[in-house]
Amino acid sequence: MPSTAPPEHPTLIQTLLETIDPSGFDAWYEERQFAENIKSGKPYLNTPPPVKPANQHSPSQLNQCHRKIFYRQLNAPEEVDDPDGIFWTGTRFEEEILMPYLSSVVGDKAYVRNSMWVDYTVETNGGDIRIRGSTDPVVVDAQSTPILPTEVKTKDSIANTTAPNPHHVAQLLAYMEGLSREWETEVRTGLIIYGDRTTLSIKAFEVRFDRKQWSELVLEWATTHTEFRLDEQLPPAEPVFDWECNFCSFRKRCGQAEAGFQDEGANGFLPGVTYPRKKVETYVQSHSNARLTPTLAIQHPDLANQYCVYDWCCEVESHRFDVAAVDWDGDTNAYPVCPMCASEGTLSELVEPHPERQHQLTPDSPGVDPT
Ligand code: SF4
C-alpha cells in the first residue's frame, strides 16, 4: 500500500500561529460577550451601570467595606480587570451543576427557578432604604411561590470553609425578606451553597431569618451607607473583612497600595497610574466630562484617538501642552520637562491634573492648572 502523506497547510498554519495571541483572544472574547448580552436580552450589561439613588442597595453589596462600595456605586475607575474567569466558572457551576442537582433533589415535589426579583423599601430611623436585585436559584411550588432561596458561590477551595461569610448571610436575608413581602408568604429559611472550583464538591449552610442579623447586617449597614452617599462623604477605609483590601479594585485611590495616593474621591484617573483598557473606557463613557490622562493616552493610543486627553501642565508656570506635542515614552518615573521653561533656562516637570481638578472640567474646557 502506498503511504499517504498528511496534507500540508503551510499558509493556514502560519496564519494560525500569527493570529492566536492574547490581544486577539481578548478582543474576540469582548466582542463575543457583547453579542451574548444582546442575545440574552441584557444589552444594559454592555454599558456602564447608571449611578443608583443613594438609598438603593443591591443585596450583593451589603455588609462590605463602605468605601469600596461607595467607589463602585459611583463608577470610580477600577484599577484591575474583572476576574472574568471566576465569574464564568461561577455561572457555569450554577447553571450546569447546581440547578440540575437541585432539580434532582426536589424531584416532583417542587420546582427550581434560576432567579427571582426582589425590590422593596424598608422604613428605618435613618429614612427609607430600597433593596433591589435578583436572587440565585429558588425552590418554588407549582404556583411559583418561593419556598427556599439559595445563594450560590464558588471558591478556589472549600476545604477550610466551616461557616458562611456574613455578607453572604446578609444577601440571603435580603432575599428572604423581599420574597416574603412580594409573595405574602413566610420565607424564613435559605441555603448558602459553596462550590469548590477545584474539586467541584459543595458545602451547604442553612440560614434562618434572624431579626438581630437582619437589623445589623442589612438595615444598619444600608442606612449608614445611604448617609455617606447623601452627604457625598468618602467613607473611612475600614474593610469589614480581612481579605477585602487584597481583592479590592480601588487600592491605589484608597491608599492601601504603594502609589502615593490617599483617600481620593470617586472621580478621575490617578495621575501616572495605568488602568486596564476596558476600565478606562467604562469610566469615560460613564462620566461626560472625563478625559484620559497623558499616561493613559500613551498606554491606550486607540482610546486617545476616540476620547479627549488632558493637557500636560507645567508644575511651575501656567504653560500647557497637548499630549501629542510632547515626546514622552510613558515612564512615570521620568516625566517630561516643560519645553518652555527649558528654553528659558529652568527645569520643571510637566504633570497631569489631580482627580479633584479633573472632574471640574467640562468637555469644552481647556486643561487646568493641576496645582
Ligand atoms: S482598599 Fe480596603 S479599605 Fe480601601 S476601599 Fe478597598 S476594601 Fe476598602
Residues whose N, C-alpha, C, O or C-beta is under 5 A from the ligand:
A	BS01	SF4	C65 R67 K68 A237 E238 P239 E244 C245 C248 F250 R251 C254 Q256
